[in-house]
Amino acid sequence: MKVLASVLGLCVAASANAAVVTNTHHGADGSALNAMVLSGDLISGLIGTELAGDLGWHPANPAAGNSLAPQGLPAFTNDSGESGLAGLLNDFPGADTPTKRVQYDLASASDIPWIGILSGNDGKDGRVFSTTVVSYSTDGGANFAQLGYFQSDPSGTLNNAGAWGSTYMRIYDDTGAPIMTGVTNLIFEFYAVDNSGGQMRDPSDGINPLTGIDDGLTAAFVSPLIWEIDVVPEPASLALLGLGGLALIRRH
């Protein structure tokens, strides 16, 4: 079973008539959304570079001793669903601090219509959620701009009854235009998502500096499992990839 949640992508819109938005699917178990993972996207098979400030992996993840272990960086781009400890990020990054910072260098400058992020946990708790900041460069990595801050689900969403084992969040422009053009490099910053009780929270105590919003909850300190990052190239069509008919989209 899949549950569709409409959530707001907090970012800078390209114009007053367009916005970068998100939608989220939840799966009843860890493998329920594997069919949504794309093969042959712009970062398929690439091994990202961990940037300064990256906090590595949860100690239970075999990648804690080697980021190139299958449960580490390869899990993000291997075009398959995951299970177990794959992609398990480190807990307790601190308020307003990403737990993982990874950069991908594209083979050539590319227009990107959408990005997908699969997260999940066989334990069916708050680790299924994701919070991501996406930044991009159009000059070979010399300078980066922020696309936006994206939560898979609104703060306060609960998964403590084990309803969901996986989450797939798509980031796209509601007009069908590319969310980024001429992109040469991408940075993904992943944040903690949970309070250990299955409740989605933002990474801030008080006002979130990335959104200007206080969700009224203490900062998340439990981190997600990231099972895939899809970066879709043009001329892929949002309609052909299943986004054209979705009506439950809120605009920023």
C-alpha positions as CSV (number, residue, x, y, z in Angstrom):
1,M,0.0,0.0,0.0
2,K,1.2,3.5,-0.8
3,V,0.1,6.7,1.0
4,L,0.6,10.0,-0.7
5,A,1.4,13.0,1.5
6,S,1.5,16.5,0.0
7,V,4.2,18.6,1.6
8,L,5.8,21.9,1.0
9,G,9.3,22.3,-0.4
10,L,10.7,25.4,1.2
11,C,12.9,27.2,-1.4
12,V,13.3,30.2,-3.6
13,A,10.9,30.1,-6.5
14,A,12.1,30.9,-10.0
15,S,9.3,33.4,-10.5
16,A,6.0,34.5,-9.0
17,N,4.2,32.0,-11.2
18,A,6.4,28.9,-10.4
19,A,7.6,27.1,-7.4
20,V,9.8,24.2,-6.5
21,V,7.5,21.8,-4.6
22,T,7.6,18.3,-3.2
23,N,5.4,15.3,-3.0
24,T,5.9,12.2,-0.8
25,H,4.9,8.6,-1.1
26,H,5.0,6.2,1.9
27,G,5.3,2.5,1.6
28,A,4.0,-0.1,4.1
29,D,7.4,-1.8,4.2
30,G,11.0,-1.2,3.2
31,S,10.7,-2.6,-0.3
32,A,7.3,-1.2,-1.2
33,L,8.6,1.8,-3.1
34,N,11.5,0.1,-4.9
35,A,9.8,0.4,-8.2
36,M,10.0,4.2,-8.0
37,V,13.8,4.1,-8.0
38,L,15.2,5.1,-11.4
39,S,18.0,3.5,-13.3
40,G,20.5,5.5,-15.4
41,D,20.0,8.9,-13.8
42,L,22.7,11.5,-13.7
43,I,24.4,10.1,-10.6
44,S,23.8,6.4,-11.1
45,G,26.9,4.6,-9.9
46,L,28.8,7.7,-8.9
47,I,30.5,7.8,-5.6
48,G,30.1,11.1,-4.0
49,T,32.7,13.1,-2.1
50,E,32.1,13.6,1.6
51,L,32.6,17.2,2.4
52,A,34.0,19.0,5.5
53,G,31.6,18.7,8.3
54,D,30.3,15.3,7.2
55,L,29.7,13.2,10.3
56,G,30.0,9.8,8.7
57,W,27.8,6.9,9.5
58,H,25.9,5.4,12.4
59,P,28.3,3.1,14.4
60,A,26.0,0.2,13.6
61,N,26.5,0.7,9.9
62,P,29.4,-1.3,8.4
63,A,30.2,1.8,6.5
64,A,31.3,3.5,9.7
65,G,34.7,2.0,9.1
66,N,34.7,2.4,5.3
67,S,32.4,4.8,3.4
68,L,32.9,2.6,0.3
69,A,31.2,-0.4,1.9
70,P,28.0,-1.3,0.1
71,Q,26.0,0.1,3.0
72,G,27.7,3.5,2.6
73,L,28.1,5.8,-0.3
74,P,27.4,3.2,-3.0
75,A,23.9,2.7,-1.5
76,F,22.9,6.2,-2.5
77,T,23.4,5.6,-6.2
78,N,23.1,1.9,-7.0
79,D,19.7,2.2,-8.5
80,S,18.1,-0.3,-6.2
81,G,16.1,-0.4,-3.0
82,E,17.9,-1.2,0.2
83,S,17.3,-2.9,3.5
84,G,19.0,-3.5,6.8
85,L,21.6,-0.9,7.8
86,A,22.3,0.5,4.4
87,G,22.5,4.3,4.3
88,L,22.1,4.6,8.1
89,L,23.5,8.1,9.0
90,N,25.0,9.2,12.2
91,D,22.8,10.3,15.1
92,F,23.2,13.4,17.3
93,P,24.6,15.9,14.7
94,G,23.5,18.9,16.9
95,A,20.9,21.4,16.2
96,D,21.0,23.1,12.7
97,T,23.8,20.8,11.7
98,P,23.7,18.3,8.8
99,T,24.8,14.8,9.6
100,K,26.0,14.0,6.1
101,R,27.3,16.3,3.4
102,V,28.1,14.7,0.0
103,Q,28.9,16.3,-3.4
104,Y,28.4,14.8,-6.8
105,D,30.2,16.0,-9.9
106,L,28.2,15.5,-13.1
107,A,29.8,14.3,-16.3
108,S,28.5,17.4,-18.1
109,A,26.3,20.4,-17.5
110,S,22.8,19.2,-17.3
111,D,19.2,20.5,-16.9
112,I,17.4,18.6,-14.1
113,P,13.6,18.4,-14.0
114,W,13.4,16.6,-10.7
115,I,15.2,14.9,-7.8
116,G,14.0,11.9,-5.8
117,I,15.1,10.7,-2.4
118,L,14.3,7.2,-1.1
119,S,14.6,6.7,2.7
120,G,13.3,4.0,4.9
121,N,13.8,1.6,7.8
122,D,12.8,-2.0,8.2
123,G,12.1,-1.0,11.8
124,K,9.3,1.2,10.6
125,D,10.0,4.2,12.8
126,G,10.9,7.9,12.4
127,R,14.1,7.0,10.5
128,V,11.9,6.6,7.4
129,F,11.6,10.4,7.0
130,S,14.1,12.7,5.3
131,T,15.2,16.3,5.6
132,T,17.5,17.5,2.8
133,V,19.2,20.7,1.7
134,V,20.1,20.7,-2.0
135,S,22.7,23.1,-3.4
136,Y,24.1,23.3,-7.0
137,S,26.9,24.7,-9.1
138,T,26.9,25.8,-12.7
139,D,30.6,26.6,-12.9
140,G,32.3,23.3,-12.1
141,G,32.0,23.7,-8.3
142,A,33.6,27.1,-7.9
143,N,30.4,28.5,-6.5
144,F,27.2,27.0,-5.2
145,A,23.6,28.3,-4.8
146,Q,21.0,26.7,-2.6
147,L,18.0,25.1,-4.3
148,G,16.1,24.7,-1.1
149,Y,15.3,22.9,2.2
150,F,13.0,19.9,1.9
151,Q,11.3,17.8,4.5
152,S,9.6,14.6,3.4
153,D,6.8,15.2,5.8
154,P,5.5,18.1,8.0
155,S,7.0,18.3,11.5
156,G,4.8,16.4,14.0
157,T,4.0,13.5,11.6
158,L,4.1,10.3,13.5
159,N,5.2,6.8,12.4
160,N,5.4,5.3,15.9
161,A,2.8,2.7,15.1
162,G,4.9,1.2,12.3
163,A,2.6,2.2,9.4
164,W,5.4,3.0,7.0
165,G,8.7,1.3,6.1
166,S,9.8,3.6,3.3
167,T,9.5,7.1,2.0
168,Y,10.1,8.5,-1.5
169,M,10.2,12.3,-1.8
170,R,10.2,14.1,-5.2
171,I,11.4,17.6,-5.6
172,Y,10.2,19.3,-8.8
173,D,8.8,22.6,-10.4
174,D,5.1,22.8,-10.4
175,T,5.1,24.2,-13.9
176,G,7.0,21.2,-15.4
177,A,10.1,23.4,-16.0
178,P,13.5,22.1,-14.8
179,I,14.3,22.8,-11.2
180,M,17.9,23.6,-12.2
181,T,19.6,24.3,-15.5
182,G,23.3,23.9,-16.6
183,V,24.2,22.1,-13.4
184,T,27.7,20.7,-13.1
185,N,27.8,19.8,-9.4
186,L,25.3,19.0,-6.6
187,I,25.6,18.9,-2.8
188,F,23.1,17.0,-0.7
189,E,23.1,17.8,3.1
190,F,21.0,15.3,5.1
191,Y,19.7,16.2,8.6
192,A,18.4,14.2,11.6
193,V,14.6,13.7,11.4
194,D,13.2,12.2,14.6
195,N,13.1,12.4,18.4
196,S,13.4,8.5,18.9
197,G,9.6,8.4,19.2
198,G,8.7,8.1,15.5
199,Q,7.9,11.8,15.2
200,M,9.2,13.9,12.3
201,R,11.0,17.1,13.5
202,D,13.1,19.8,11.9
203,P,16.7,20.1,12.9
204,S,16.3,23.3,15.0
205,D,15.4,24.3,18.5
206,G,13.3,27.3,18.0
207,I,13.3,29.1,14.6
208,N,14.8,27.1,11.8
209,P,17.3,29.4,10.1
210,L,16.7,27.7,6.8
211,T,13.0,28.3,6.8
212,G,12.3,31.1,9.3
213,I,9.7,28.8,10.9
214,D,9.6,27.4,14.5
215,D,7.9,24.0,14.4
216,G,7.3,24.1,18.1
217,L,9.4,21.0,18.8
218,T,12.8,20.3,20.0
219,A,15.5,19.5,17.4
220,A,15.6,16.1,15.8
221,F,18.6,14.0,16.8
222,V,17.8,10.6,15.2
223,S,19.1,10.3,11.6
224,P,17.5,8.6,8.6
225,L,18.6,5.8,6.3
226,I,19.1,7.1,2.8
227,W,18.5,4.3,0.3
228,E,18.7,6.2,-3.0
229,I,19.2,9.6,-4.6
230,D,17.8,10.0,-8.1
231,V,18.8,13.0,-10.2
232,V,16.7,12.9,-13.3
233,P,18.1,14.3,-16.6
234,E,16.2,16.2,-19.4
235,P,14.4,15.4,-21.5
236,A,12.6,13.2,-18.9
237,S,9.0,14.3,-18.6
238,L,7.3,14.8,-15.3
239,A,4.0,13.5,-16.8
240,L,5.7,10.4,-18.2
241,L,7.3,9.7,-14.8
242,G,4.0,9.9,-13.0
243,L,3.8,13.4,-11.6
244,G,1.4,15.0,-14.1
245,G,-1.8,13.8,-12.4
246,L,-0.9,14.5,-8.8
247,A,-3.3,17.1,-7.5
248,L,-2.4,17.2,-3.8
249,I,0.5,19.7,-4.2
250,R,0.9,22.8,-2.1
251,R,2.8,25.8,-3.4
252,H,5.3,28.0,-1.6
